[in-house]
Amino acid sequence: MARARTGGVGLRGSIPARAGIGLRAVHHEALLAERPDVGWIEVHSENYFADGGAQIEYLDRTRDLYPVSLHGVGLSLGSTDPLDREHLRRLARLVERCEPALVSEHLSWGSIDGCHFNDLLPLPYTEEALRHMVARVTEVQEHLGRRILIENVSSYLQYRCSTIPEWEFLAALAFDSGCGILLDVNNVYVSARNHGFDPAAYLAALPRHFVREIHLAGHTVTRHDGVEILIDTHSTHVADAVWRLYEQAVDRFGAVPTLIEWDADLPALAILAAEANLADRHLAHIHDRAA
């Protein structure tokens, strides 16, 4: 079987310090037929929990061509509900099956009393919430037998009870649990604009060696009661301001695997791959500048 044009990184192993794309069902056939020159592929874990069927077959075929990362959206780590043992069992089975180089989840909650919401909701950033998250992340890592990455989410409201800046909370979670950080640069920018903090200060507060992956995505600018609000829609190209913040992130954290997220108003696969190739050019430019 021919390999994708990725310099041999289709073999199972580590993800290269290049840009990858998130795989969505509408692109399954095109990915296998066109084999775009992207560094790696991310899939949402829960989409591949089935015992078999077409989805699993597509994942197996994709895994033969590209390194794969599993990105979870439904574990609801920040919830006070007990961890879903069946969810963890299926995740562990999927990890064993596809041998992903990276496994990630979110600094968020999305369920209460067994009822799941269609959102990744932010936590109150308190000492109690930090202890809770450390315990939950530790339990998941012990169950999977591997380190996971935790991603910052975008937010539109803040809790009055929060006593710790988000960036300090995320850094403390990494230190205390041993997890890595998936830094979503677009989410930092969106939240910074919505809440009025300096996104560069967010980056500066994170420990360099804990950031193992970066996400980039497009957002939408809206107005509510005369106030401008940025919404993390994943529905368009990465904004110029986010590209500039990305360059600051690479300056600080070095070249790490970078993902282009595009989940709504999906373009043709070629457009998605071109966005990843643009990220590669940003990485090369920063490397050349540093040399």
N, C-alpha and C positions, 0 to 999 in steps of 0.2 A: 504494500500500500504506500502511495506517495506521501511524503511529509509536507506539512505547510512550510512556507518560506520563512522560517523563524530561526535559521542557523542551528538546527538540531535540537531546539528546546522542546520539541514535541514529546521527547522522552519523559517518562515520569521522573519527577525530581523538583528542584527548586524553581520558583518563578523568576524570570529575568527582570532586571531593572529597566523594563520597558513598559509601554502602555498596552493595556488590554481592553477588552470590551465585555459588557454584560450580555450574556446570551438569553434571548427571549424566543418563545416558541415560534413566532412568525419568521424567524431567521434560521431555524434549524436546517432546512433543506439548502438554503443559499450558502450557509457556512460550509457545509460539506461539499457543495459543488464548486464554490469560488475559492475557498481556503485563503481568506485575506491575510495579508502580511501584518498580523498583530502579535504581540508578545505572549498573550495568554487569554484565558476565558474565565469569567466569573459566572456562576449560576446560583440562583436562590435555592438553598438547601431543600426547603419544603416542597418545591416543585418536583422533586425526585425521590420522595418518600415511598412511592408505590412499590409493591412487591415485584413488579415487572411491567411490561408494556412498552409502547412507543417512546415515551419520555426517557425511560431508562436506556433503551437502545440508542437513542440519539446522544445521550450523555456518554455512553461507552464509546461510540464512534468519535465523538468530539475529543474525548480523553486520549484517543490514539493519535490525535493531531496536535493538541496543544496542552500545556500545563493548565490545571484547573484549580480555582479557588472556590470554596463553599462559603456563601454569605447568607446567614440566617436572618429571618425577619419575624419569626413567630415565637421565639422562646420566652419573651417577656421577662427578661432577667430582673428588671426593677420592680416587678409586681410582688405583692405580699402573698399571692397564691403560692402553694407549693410548686416546685418545679415539676413540669409535666414529664413523668418517667417514660411514657410511651414516646413522646417527642424525642427525648434523649436517646432512647433505644434505636429509633429509626435514624437519628443523626449519626450515631456511632456506626450503625450498619452501612450508611452511605459513605462515611469516612473510610471505612475498611474497604469498600468496593472500589472507590475511585482514587484513593490515595492522594488527596488534595495537598498542594504545597502550603496553603493557608486556609484557616477556618476562622470565620468572624461572626460577630453578633453586635448588638447595639447597646449603647448606654441609654436605656429607655425602659418603659413599661407599656403594655398594651392589653392587659387583661385584668379582670377583677371578678372574683367569685365564679371563675370558669367562663366568663363571657369575654370574648375577644373583640377588640375594636380594630378598625381598619386604619390605625395610625400608630406611629412610633412616638409615644408621649414622653416629654422630658421629666426628669426626676426633680424633687426638691433637693438642693445640694446642701445637705446637713451631715453632721458626723454620724447620726443614726443611719441615714441612707447609704453613706459610704461603707459602714460596717456590713450592712445588708448586701451591698453589691460585691464586696470582697468575698463574702461567704458564698454567694451564688456563683460568681465566676470561678472560684476555687473548686466548688463542687462539680461544675461542668468540665473543668480541665482535668480533674481527677477521673471523671467518668470516661472522658475521651482518651485519656492518657497522653495529652499533648497540650501545648500552649495555644490559646486562642487570641484573636485580636478583638478589641472593643472599639466601636465607632461612635464618635460624637454625632448627635442629631441636630437638625435645625429646630428652632423654637420661635414662637410668636407671642408667648406670655411667659412671665417669670413668677416664681413662688415668693410670697413675702417672707416665708420662713427660712429661705435659703441663707446660709451663713458662709458658704465657701464659693468662690468664683468657679465657674464650670471647668476652666482649664486646670485649676489646682485640684479639683475633684478628680478629673480624669488622670492627672499625673499621680495622685495619691493611690488611685485604684490600681494603676500599673505597678507602682512600687510595692504595694501591700499584697497583691494577688499574684504578681509575676506575669500577668497578661501583657500582650503587646498592644499597641495603639494603631487603629486604622483611622488616619486623619482625613476627614472629609473637608477639603478646603472650601468647597462651595457652601457647606453647612456653616463653617466658621464665618464666612462672608455674610451669608443671609442673616444669621443671628446677630452679628456685629452691627449690621445696618438696622435691624429691628430693635435692638436694645441699646445701641449707642456706645458700644465699647470698641477698643482698638483691636482689629484682627491681628495685627503684628504682635501685640502684647500676648495674645493667645498662643501664637506659635512660639514665642520666646519662652513661655512658661513650661512648655512640654519638654521632657528629657529626650535628648537626641536619639539615644540608643533604643528607645521603646517604640518609636514610629517605624513600622515595618511595611506599611502600605498607605497609599493616598487615593482618595476618590475625587473625581471631578464631575460636575453635572451642570445643566442649565437651570436657571430659576426664572420666575415670572414676577414682574413688578406690578403691584395693585395699589389701590387707594381705598381706605375705609374711614368714613367720617373725616375726610380731608387729610388723613395721615397715610403716608406711603408705607406699605408693608411688602416685604419680599417673601415669596412663597417658593419653597423647594419643590418644583414640579417635575424635574427630570424630563422636560418636554422640549428642549431646544438646545442650541449650541452653548458651549461654555462661554460666559461673558468675559469681555476684555479685562474687567477688574479682577475677576477670579483667576484668569491666566497670570496676571501680575502677582497676585497673592501666591499662586502656585510656584512661581519662580523664587519668591522669598522662602517658601517652604523647602524647596529643593536646596537652596543655599544653606539652610539650617540643618536639614535632615539627610542630605545627600540624595543620590539617585536610588529610589526605592520603587517597587512595582506600583504603577499608577493605573487606575481604572476609569474609563469613561462610562458613566451611568446615563442611560436614556430609556425611560420606562413608559412614557406617554407620547402620543403623536409620533410614533416610531417612524424613522426614516428608512430608506433602503440601506441594506447592509454596507454598501460601498461608502455611504455618507458617514455611518458610524465608524467604519474603519479609518476614514480620512481624519476624523476627529482624534482618533488614537494616534495616527501618524503625526498630527500636529503636536500632540503632547510629546512624542518622541523627539520632534525638532526642538521643542523648548528644553527638554533634557539635554540634548546635544549642545545647544547654545550655552547653557549654564556650564556644562563640562568644559567647553572650549574657553569660556570666559575665565574659568578657574585655573586652567592649565598655564 
